[in-house]
Amino acid sequence: MQVNMLSQHAMIYSHDIQKLINGNHHDPHTFLGIHPLSSDCKVIRLWNPGASFLYLEVDRHIVEAIKVHEAGLFEYIVDRDCQPQHYRVYHKNSMLAHDPYTFLPTFGELDQYFFSKGVHYQLALVLGGRLAEINGISGVKFSVWAPGARSVALVGDFNHWDGRINPMRSLGHSGVWEIFVPGLKTGEKYKFEIKTQTGEVLIKTDPMGYLCELRPQTASVIADLDRFIWSDEKWIEERKNKRHQPQAINIYEVHLGSWKKDHGYFINYRQIAKELVNYCKEMGFTHVELMPVQEHPLDESWGYQVSGFYAVTSRFGSPEDFQWFVNHFHENDIGVILDWVPGHFPTDISSLGRFDGTALYEHDDPKQGVHPHWGTYIFNFGRHEVANFLIANALFWLEQMHVDGLRVDAVASMLYLDYGRKEGEWIPNRYGGKENIDAIDFFKHLHSIVHNRNPGVLMIAEESTSFGGVTAPLQHNGLGFDMKWNMGWMNDTLRYFSTDTLFRKYHQNELTFGLLYAFSERFLLVLSHDEVVHGKSSLLNKMPGDSWQKFANLRLLLSYMMCQPGKKLLFMGGEIGQGREWNCKAEIEWWLLQYPPHAQVQLMVKELNHLYKKTKSLWEIDFHYTGFEWIDFADQNNSVISYLRKGSQDTVLCVHNFTPTFYPHYHIKLNNCRQVVEIFNSDEMKYGGSGKLNPDVHVSHGITISLAPLATMIFQVKK
């Protein structure tokens, strides 16, 4: 009886069968699964191409389904009281689990509505491959945005990467495709097989995946982000409560893959966290900034070619390992900032590019959608779903991974339509200008949400132009960043320090010009990784002179940065005077510390960092002109400058001598001071200097000091 009824029905549903065979069924749930067959029975309809037989467990009895179509359609009749939870299916990998085609959509109508408007801030929880329990049944829900696709199928180890087995359901105008697969667990590898409108088949990594295989493999991997138990509540609460207070911010920029290695191999997040925390505490850094740890295919891209925006790179372990990393830093009162790359993404065929056969995440026109410098795709910030993908991504790192801030890479390339392009190679905005209005709106939207939901986190712009209001509040029509890298200061300063000391007197303006705009934005002073690669030399080897002068100049550079208004960032290796350029394939040259000049530079940085943290005048009023006062910027003949850094309760005098000439009696005009005490001198012998110190400073119509060669001197001033 079963055979006769089912063979007749197979003819009726030939249209659905043909769509399954062709891989074009946009709603397989309406056909597969359990459905009424007559008034007194139901049919379980299963699709397993290539199978000769198929078994089910119905009410705890093993039964064999009947093959009703040679392409792989199986059916089994049950009574009308049978429910989806009453039967399970033996899948292709022999797993016994409930039928995926009996569940309602896991990406609901509200999800679709908010996503289409670009305001689904919990997107990380509902798109992608996510562990779930539905109607008491555990498994993994999968959803992916591919509005241009003709069909989408789920492939993985569980179905032998056969795109015929698990076609997904289209959720209509939202462009989202969805399926829930019971029985799948953490560690399952998967991708999406997308058939385009032209019939091309694309195998794509999950854009929202939490974990990927270690390169060069590219499959997404199911991960559980809720398993880790956080213990950083005190840190998060203090971060929130202190958000309006001045802070000492001294950031150590780190590339995890080359800070340290284990016999040439990557170190796990947990192990490197222990070593890096100990080092940062000893050295006096307040934060680490990690060059991108989002998944990326190529080591040499340093992480800036992101293929998995929601996946922490598997080079150093699992998402849970990374959560432990962040938690450990917070337990030791050190913040964690991540580099974040929302401006572009690689063209790798397995990644976001031409995701559903169309320009989905990027612009279609290469004048807008392809970056001329990097050969990468540029996000279409004007598309609601794309902006939502990025904003939800920022929130993911801040909220689910507990990081303390994001340094946004290459902001200028996002703000300007003509960035890196010649005339005729770019498309003006609707007003005929070169500003990217969609990107500007994106930043304003991003920061309004980020700061409202996560008070106290830092959003930092790497922005290399004079675009106005980068750190101005949104209510003043600014972009809303908390800080901006001071690229002008970095370029002027390094150019000056690279100049022979004999000729520095002709370049005094390179030291002073930056103070004309120092308070126009909330600046972060940086000596970053970009300045010690690609033939630019290490910081040490940028310095002119003999070996002693090179190290003295380096000590002067690092201490000069610490005295200037603005927060601080130093790239790893600079603190030990590394001789070679940074190499992402090798670790920092820690072996250099066996040689006194390098160990002495490190000691100076350590003691200067701790001095900085406890001396409020060096950081309390960084972003307003009242925290800075010139004493003398006109002594260009001697290449000397001096100025005050002022806090609410203390003041320090900073003096810098940029030549190797020693002046035993250098007079500085300083009014209304009764006592001046030297609290730091980069020329101390323990730092490798010549020992020209100021144990006693005579005050009379100013002060007269021993002006050490190629040195920074900091004095506590009591008025």
C-alpha positions in Angstrom: 0.0 0.0 0.0 2.8 2.4 0.9 4.5 1.8 -2.4 1.4 2.4 -4.5 0.4 5.6 -2.7 3.9 7.1 -2.8 4.6 6.3 -6.4 1.4 8.0 -7.4 2.3 11.0 -5.3 5.8 11.3 -6.7 4.2 12.0 -10.1 2.1 14.8 -8.7 5.2 16.5 -7.2 7.4 16.1 -10.2 7.9 19.9 -10.4 9.4 20.0 -6.9 11.5 17.0 -7.6 12.9 18.6 -10.7 13.8 21.8 -8.8 15.6 19.7 -6.2 17.5 17.8 -9.0 18.5 21.1 -10.6 19.4 22.7 -7.3 16.9 25.5 -7.8 14.4 24.9 -5.0 14.0 28.2 -3.1 11.8 26.8 -0.4 12.5 23.0 0.1 10.7 23.0 3.5 7.3 23.2 1.7 8.1 19.9 0.0 10.5 18.0 2.3 9.8 17.1 5.9 6.5 15.8 7.2 3.2 16.8 5.4 -0.4 15.7 5.3 -1.0 13.0 2.6 -4.7 12.3 3.3 -7.2 12.7 6.1 -5.8 9.8 8.0 -2.0 9.8 7.3 1.1 11.9 6.7 4.1 11.5 4.5 7.7 11.9 5.6 9.6 13.1 2.5 13.4 12.9 2.5 16.0 14.0 -0.1 19.3 12.1 -0.3 20.8 12.1 -3.8 23.0 9.1 -4.5 21.6 7.0 -1.8 20.2 3.5 -2.6 18.4 3.1 0.7 17.5 5.3 3.7 16.5 4.4 7.2 14.5 6.3 9.8 13.7 5.9 13.4 9.9 6.4 13.9 8.6 6.2 17.4 11.8 4.5 18.4 11.4 1.8 15.6 13.9 1.6 12.8 12.1 1.6 9.4 13.2 1.8 5.8 11.9 4.7 3.7 10.8 3.9 0.1 12.7 5.4 -2.8 10.1 7.0 -5.0 12.4 8.7 -7.4 15.7 7.6 -8.8 17.3 11.0 -8.1 17.1 10.4 -4.4 13.6 11.1 -3.1 12.5 8.9 -0.3 9.1 8.7 1.5 7.5 7.0 4.4 3.8 7.1 5.4 2.9 7.6 9.1 -0.4 8.1 10.8 -1.9 11.5 11.1 -0.8 11.9 14.8 2.9 11.7 14.0 4.8 14.9 14.8 8.2 16.2 13.6 9.8 15.3 17.0 8.5 11.7 16.7 11.0 10.7 14.0 14.7 11.0 13.3 16.7 10.4 10.1 20.0 8.6 9.5 22.1 11.2 7.7 24.9 10.7 5.2 27.5 10.6 7.9 25.5 8.1 9.9 24.3 10.7 12.4 20.8 10.0 13.7 19.0 13.3 14.1 15.8 15.1 13.6 14.7 16.2 10.2 16.0 19.8 9.2 13.0 20.3 7.0 10.4 20.3 9.9 11.5 23.5 11.6 10.2 27.1 11.3 12.6 29.8 10.2 15.2 30.8 12.8 15.7 34.2 11.2 12.3 35.9 12.1 10.3 38.6 10.5 11.5 41.2 12.9 15.1 40.1 12.2 14.4 40.6 8.5 12.8 44.0 9.0 15.6 45.4 11.2 18.3 44.0 8.9 16.7 45.5 5.8 16.7 48.9 7.6 20.4 48.5 8.7 19.6 48.6 12.5 19.9 45.0 13.6 22.5 45.5 16.2 22.3 41.9 17.4 23.0 40.6 14.0 25.9 38.4 15.2 23.5 36.3 17.1 21.1 35.5 14.3 23.1 35.4 11.0 25.8 32.8 10.3 26.2 29.3 11.8 25.1 29.4 15.4 24.5 26.7 18.1 20.8 26.7 19.0 18.1 24.7 20.7 14.7 24.7 19.1 11.7 22.9 20.6 14.2 21.2 23.0 16.2 19.9 20.0 19.9 20.9 19.8 21.7 21.7 16.6 23.0 24.5 14.5 21.0 27.2 12.8 22.5 28.6 9.5 21.5 31.7 7.8 23.3 33.8 5.1 22.5 36.9 3.2 22.6 36.2 -0.6 19.7 38.1 -2.3 21.2 37.7 -5.8 21.4 33.9 -5.5 19.2 31.5 -7.5 19.7 28.9 -4.7 21.8 28.3 -1.6 22.8 25.0 0.0 24.7 24.1 3.1 27.8 21.9 2.7 30.1 20.4 5.3 31.7 17.3 6.6 28.2 16.2 7.8 26.9 15.8 4.2 30.2 15.0 2.5 30.3 18.6 1.0 27.5 17.5 -1.3 25.5 20.6 -2.2 22.5 18.5 -3.2 21.8 17.3 0.3 20.8 20.4 2.3 19.2 23.1 0.2 18.3 26.2 2.2 15.1 28.1 2.4 14.7 31.6 1.0 13.1 34.1 3.3 11.9 36.4 0.5 12.7 40.0 0.1 15.3 40.1 2.9 17.6 38.0 0.7 18.4 35.7 3.7 18.6 31.9 3.2 18.1 29.7 6.3 18.1 26.1 7.6 18.4 24.5 11.1 20.3 21.2 11.2 19.7 19.2 14.4 22.5 17.1 15.9 25.4 19.3 14.7 27.8 20.4 17.4 30.9 22.6 18.0 33.7 21.9 15.6 31.6 21.1 12.5 33.1 22.5 9.3 30.8 24.1 6.8 30.4 26.5 3.9 27.6 27.8 1.7 27.2 26.6 -1.9 25.7 29.4 -3.9 24.2 29.1 -7.3 24.2 32.4 -9.1 21.6 33.7 -11.6 24.0 32.7 -14.4 24.3 29.2 -13.1 27.8 29.6 -11.7 28.4 27.7 -8.4 30.3 29.5 -5.7 31.6 27.9 -2.5 31.8 30.6 0.2 33.0 30.9 3.8 30.4 32.1 6.2 30.7 36.0 6.4 29.4 35.8 10.0 31.4 32.7 11.0 32.9 32.7 14.5 35.9 30.5 13.5 37.7 29.4 10.4 40.2 26.6 9.6 43.8 27.5 9.8 45.0 28.9 6.5 45.4 27.8 3.7 42.1 26.0 4.5 39.0 28.2 4.4 36.0 26.4 5.9 34.0 28.0 8.6 33.9 26.1 11.9 31.0 26.1 14.5 32.2 27.6 17.8 30.6 28.3 21.1 31.2 31.8 22.4 29.0 31.4 25.4 31.1 28.7 27.1 33.7 31.1 28.5 33.0 32.5 31.9 34.2 36.2 32.2 35.6 37.6 35.4 36.3 41.2 34.2 33.1 42.9 35.6 35.1 45.2 37.8 37.2 46.4 34.8 34.2 47.0 32.6 32.4 48.9 35.3 35.4 51.1 36.1 35.9 51.7 32.3 32.3 53.0 32.2 32.6 55.1 35.4 35.9 56.7 34.4 34.9 57.5 30.8 34.7 61.3 31.4 37.9 61.5 33.5 41.3 62.2 32.0 43.3 59.1 31.5 47.0 58.2 31.0 47.0 56.2 27.7 50.2 54.6 26.7 49.6 51.9 24.1 52.0 49.1 23.1 51.2 48.1 19.4 51.7 44.4 18.9 51.6 41.9 16.0 50.9 38.7 17.9 52.5 36.5 15.2 55.9 38.1 15.6 56.1 39.5 19.1 57.3 36.1 20.3 57.3 32.6 18.7 57.7 29.1 20.0 60.6 27.6 18.0 59.3 29.4 14.9 55.6 28.5 15.5 52.7 30.7 16.6 51.9 30.8 20.4 48.4 30.2 21.7 46.4 33.2 22.9 46.5 32.0 26.5 50.3 31.6 26.6 51.1 34.8 24.8 48.6 36.6 27.1 50.6 35.6 30.2 53.9 36.7 28.8 52.5 39.9 27.2 50.7 40.9 30.4 53.8 40.5 32.5 55.8 42.5 30.0 53.3 45.3 29.8 53.0 45.6 33.5 56.7 45.6 33.9 57.2 48.2 31.2 54.3 50.4 32.3 52.0 50.3 29.2 48.3 50.9 29.9 46.9 49.2 26.8 47.9 46.8 24.0 46.7 47.4 20.5 46.7 44.3 18.4 47.2 44.5 14.7 44.2 42.7 13.1 43.4 39.3 14.7 40.3 38.9 12.5 40.7 35.9 10.2 42.9 36.6 7.1 44.3 34.3 4.5 47.8 35.8 4.1 50.3 36.2 6.9 52.1 39.0 5.0 49.0 41.1 5.0 49.6 41.5 8.8 45.8 41.0 9.1 44.7 44.0 7.1 43.2 41.7 4.4 40.3 40.4 6.4 38.3 37.4 5.2 36.5 36.6 8.4 35.3 39.7 10.1 33.6 37.8 13.0 36.2 35.2 13.4 39.3 35.6 15.5 42.2 34.1 13.6 42.8 30.4 14.3 46.6 31.0 14.0 46.7 31.4 17.8 43.8 29.3 19.0 40.1 29.3 19.4 37.6 32.1 20.2 37.5 30.9 23.7 41.3 31.2 23.9 41.0 34.8 22.7 38.3 35.5 25.3 40.7 34.2 27.9 43.4 36.5 26.5 41.2 39.6 26.9 39.9 38.6 30.3 43.5 38.1 31.5 44.5 41.5 30.4 41.5 43.1 32.2 42.3 41.1 35.4 45.7 42.8 35.3 44.2 46.3 34.6 45.4 46.6 31.0 43.1 47.5 28.1 42.9 45.7 24.8 42.4 47.6 21.6 41.9 45.9 18.2 42.8 47.2 14.7 39.6 47.1 12.7 39.4 47.2 8.9 36.0 48.3 7.6 37.3 50.1 4.6 38.1 47.2 2.3 38.3 43.4 2.0 40.3 41.0 -0.2 39.1 39.6 -3.6 39.7 35.9 -2.5 37.1 33.7 -4.2 36.1 32.0 -1.0 35.4 35.3 0.8 33.0 38.3 0.6 33.9 39.4 -3.0 31.0 38.9 -5.5 29.4 36.8 -2.8 26.2 35.8 -4.5 27.5 36.4 -8.0 26.7 40.1 -7.7 28.5 43.1 -6.1 26.8 42.4 -2.8 29.1 43.9 -0.2 31.1 46.1 -2.6 30.2 48.6 -5.3 29.7 47.2 -8.8 31.6 50.0 -10.5 35.3 49.6 -10.0 35.6 53.4 -9.7 33.8 53.0 -6.4 34.2 49.4 -5.6 37.9 48.6 -6.1 40.8 50.1 -4.1 43.5 51.3 -6.5 46.4 50.9 -4.0 45.6 47.6 -2.5 43.6 45.8 -5.2 40.8 45.1 -2.7 37.1 45.6 -2.8 35.5 48.6 -1.0 32.4 48.2 1.1 29.2 49.8 -0.2 28.5 51.9 2.9 25.2 53.2 1.4 23.6 49.8 1.4 21.7 49.3 4.7 22.6 45.6 5.1 26.3 46.3 4.5 26.5 49.1 7.0 24.6 46.8 9.4 27.1 44.0 8.9 30.0 46.4 9.8 28.3 48.1 12.8 27.2 44.7 14.2 30.7 43.6 13.7 32.1 46.4 15.8 29.6 45.6 18.5 30.5 42.0 18.3 34.2 42.7 19.3 33.2 45.2 21.9 30.4 43.3 23.5 30.9 39.6 23.0 34.7 39.7 23.0 34.9 42.5 25.6 37.6 44.5 23.9 38.1 48.1 25.0 38.3 49.9 21.7 38.8 49.7 18.0 41.4 51.5 16.0 39.8 52.0 12.6 42.3 51.5 9.8 42.6 53.8 6.7 39.8 56.1 7.6 40.9 58.6 4.9 40.4 56.0 2.2 36.8 55.7 3.3 36.1 59.5 3.6 37.2 60.4 0.1 35.9 59.1 -3.2 39.1 60.1 -5.0 41.5 58.5 -2.5 44.4 57.1 -4.4 42.7 57.9 -7.8 43.5 60.2 -10.6 41.1 62.5 -12.4 38.4 60.5 -14.2 39.0 57.4 -12.0 36.4 58.3 -9.4 32.7 59.2 -9.2 31.7 62.4 -7.4 29.0 62.4 -4.7 25.5 63.8 -5.4 26.7 67.3 -4.8 29.6 67.0 -7.1 32.2 66.7 -4.3 34.8 64.1 -3.4 33.5 63.3 0.1 32.0 59.9 0.6 28.7 60.9 2.1 27.7 57.3 2.8 30.9 56.6 4.7 30.4 59.8 6.7 26.9 58.7 7.6 28.2 55.3 8.4 30.7 56.6 11.0 28.1 58.8 12.6 25.7 55.9 12.9 28.4 53.6 14.2 29.6 55.9 16.9 26.1 56.8 18.1 25.4 53.1 18.7 28.8 52.1 20.0 29.0 54.8 22.6 25.4 54.5 23.7 25.7 50.7 24.2 29.3 50.6 25.5 30.2 53.7 27.4 33.9 54.0 28.0 35.2 52.2 24.9 37.6 54.0 22.6 37.1 54.5 18.9 40.3 55.6 17.3 40.8 56.9 13.7 43.9 56.3 11.6 43.1 59.3 9.4 45.9 60.9 7.4 44.3 64.1 6.1 43.0 67.3 7.5 39.3 66.3 7.3 37.6 68.4 9.9 35.8 67.2 13.0 37.1 63.6 13.1 36.9 63.6 16.9 34.2 66.3 17.3 31.0 65.1 19.0 28.1 64.0 16.8 26.0 66.8 18.2 28.5 69.2 16.7 28.4 67.5 13.3 31.6 65.6 14.0 32.4 62.0 13.1 32.4 61.0 16.8 35.8 59.3 17.1 37.4 59.5 20.6 40.9 60.0 19.2 42.8 60.4 16.0 46.3 59.3 15.1 48.5 62.3 14.6 50.1 61.3 11.4 51.4 64.9 10.8 53.3 64.9 14.0 54.8 61.4 13.3 55.9 62.4 9.8 57.4 65.7 10.8 59.1 64.3 13.8 60.7 61.3 12.1 61.8 63.5 9.2 63.4 65.9 11.7 65.2 63.1 13.6 66.5 61.6 10.4 68.3 64.9 9.7 71.9 65.2 10.6 72.3 67.1 13.8 74.5 69.7 12.1 71.5 70.8 10.0 68.6 70.5 12.4 68.7 74.2 13.2 67.3 74.7 9.7 64.3 72.5 10.4 63.1 73.8 13.8 59.7 74.4 12.3 59.2 70.6 11.9 59.2 70.4 15.7 57.0 73.5 16.3 54.5 73.4 13.5 52.5 70.6 15.0 51.6 72.7 18.0 49.6 75.0 15.7 47.0 72.2 15.3 47.7 70.0 18.3 44.4 70.8 19.9 42.2 70.9 16.8 41.5 67.2 17.4 41.9 64.7 20.2 45.2 63.3 19.1 47.1 60.1 19.7 50.9 60.4 19.0 52.2 57.3 17.2 55.4 55.6 16.3 53.7 52.8 14.5 54.5 49.6 12.5 54.1 51.5 9.2 57.3 53.5 9.9 59.6 50.5 10.4 58.9 48.4 7.3 59.4 48.5 3.5 62.8 50.0 3.5 62.1 52.8 6.0 64.5 51.3 8.6 64.0 50.7 12.2 63.6 53.6 14.6 67.2 53.1 15.7 68.6 53.1 12.2 66.7 56.2 11.2 68.9 58.1 13.6 72.0 59.9 12.3 75.5 59.8 13.8 77.7 57.1 15.3 76.5 54.3 17.5 76.3 56.4 20.7 74.5 59.2 18.9 72.0 56.8 17.3 71.0 55.4 20.7 71.0 58.9 22.3 68.7 60.1 19.5 66.4 57.1 20.0 66.1 57.8 23.7 65.5 61.5 22.8 62.8 60.6 20.3 60.9 58.3 22.7 61.1 60.7 25.6 60.2 63.7 23.3 57.0 61.8 22.3 56.1 61.2 26.0 56.4 64.9 26.8 54.3 66.2 23.9 50.5 66.7 24.3 48.5 63.7 23.1 48.1 60.1 24.1 50.9 57.7 23.1 51.5 54.6 21.0 54.7 52.7 20.4 55.2 49.7 18.1 56.9 46.7 19.5 60.7 46.5 19.1 61.1 50.3 19.3 61.5 50.0 23.1 64.6 47.8 22.8 66.2 49.7 19.9 65.8 46.9 17.4 68.3 47.2 14.6 66.5 45.5 11.7 63.2 46.4 10.2 60.2 44.6 11.5 59.7 41.2 9.9 56.3 39.7 10.4 57.8 36.2 9.8 60.3 36.5 12.7 60.0 37.5 16.3 61.3 40.6 17.9 65.1 40.5 18.3 64.9 39.9 22.1 68.5 38.5 22.0 69.7 42.1 21.6 69.0 42.7 25.3 72.2 40.9 26.1 74.0 44.1 24.8 74.0 47.1 27.2 72.8 49.8 24.7 69.6 47.9 23.9 68.9 46.9 27.6 69.5 50.5 28.6 67.0 51.9 26.1 64.5 49.4 27.4 65.2 50.4 31.0 64.6 54.1 30.0 61.3 53.3 28.3 60.2 51.3 31.4 61.0 54.0 33.9 59.7 56.8 31.6 56.4 54.9 31.2 55.9 54.6 34.9 56.9 58.2 35.4 54.3 59.2 32.8 51.5 57.3 34.5 52.1 58.9 37.9 52.8 62.5 36.6 49.3 63.8 35.8 50.6 67.0 34.1 51.9 64.8 31.2 48.4 63.5 30.4 45.7 65.3 32.4 45.1 68.1 29.9 46.2 66.5 26.6 43.4 67.9 24.4 43.3 71.6 25.3 45.8 74.4 24.9 45.7 75.2 28.7 47.8 72.1 29.3 50.7 73.4 27.2 52.8 76.5 27.4 55.8 77.4 25.3 58.9 78.6 27.2 61.2 78.9 24.2 60.8 77.5 20.7 63.1 80.0 19.0 66.6 78.7 20.0 67.0 77.1 16.6 70.8 77.8 16.5 71.2 75.4 19.4 68.3 73.2 18.3 66.7 73.4 21.8 63.1 73.7 22.7 61.4 74.0 26.1 57.8 74.1 27.3 55.5 73.5 30.3 53.0 70.6 30.6 50.4 71.7 33.1 47.9 69.7 35.1 45.3 70.7 37.5 47.7 70.4 40.4 51.2 70.0 39.1 53.5 71.4 36.3 56.5 70.0 34.6 59.1 71.7 32.4 60.3 69.7 29.4 63.6 70.6 27.8 65.0 68.9 24.6 68.4 69.3 23.2 68.5 67.9 19.6 72.3 68.2 19.1 75.2 66.3 20.7 76.6 69.6 22.1 76.7 69.8 25.9 75.9 73.2 27.5 77.0 73.3 31.2 75.2 76.6 31.9 72.1 76.8 29.8 69.6 79.5 31.0 65.9 79.1 30.7 63.6 82.0 31.5 60.9 80.7 33.8 58.7 83.0 35.8 57.1 82.6 39.2 58.9 79.4 40.2 60.3 78.8 43.6 61.7 75.3 43.2 62.7 73.1 40.2 63.6 69.5 40.5 64.8 67.2 37.7 62.7 64.0 37.7 64.0 62.5 34.4 67.0 62.8 32.2 67.5 60.5 29.2 71.2 61.2 29.4 71.6 59.2 32.7 74.4 56.7 32.5 72.1 53.8 33.4 70.3 54.6 30.1 73.6 54.7 28.2 74.0 58.4 28.4 76.9 60.6 29.4 75.6 61.4 32.8 75.1 65.2 32.5 72.4 65.5 35.2 71.0 68.3 37.3 71.0 67.2 41.0 70.4 70.8 42.1 68.8 73.5 40.0 69.5 77.1 40.9 66.4 79.4 40.5 67.1 83.0 39.8 65.1 84.9 37.2 64.6 81.5 35.6 66.8 78.5 35.9 70.3 77.5 34.7 70.8 73.9 33.9 73.4 71.5 32.5 71.9 70.9 29.1 72.7 67.2 28.3 73.6 66.3 24.7 70.8 64.7 22.6 68.6 64.4 25.6 65.3 65.1 27.2 65.1 66.6 30.7 61.9 66.8 32.7 61.7 69.0 35.8 59.0 69.2 38.4 58.1 72.9 38.8 56.7 74.4 42.0 55.4 77.9 41.7 
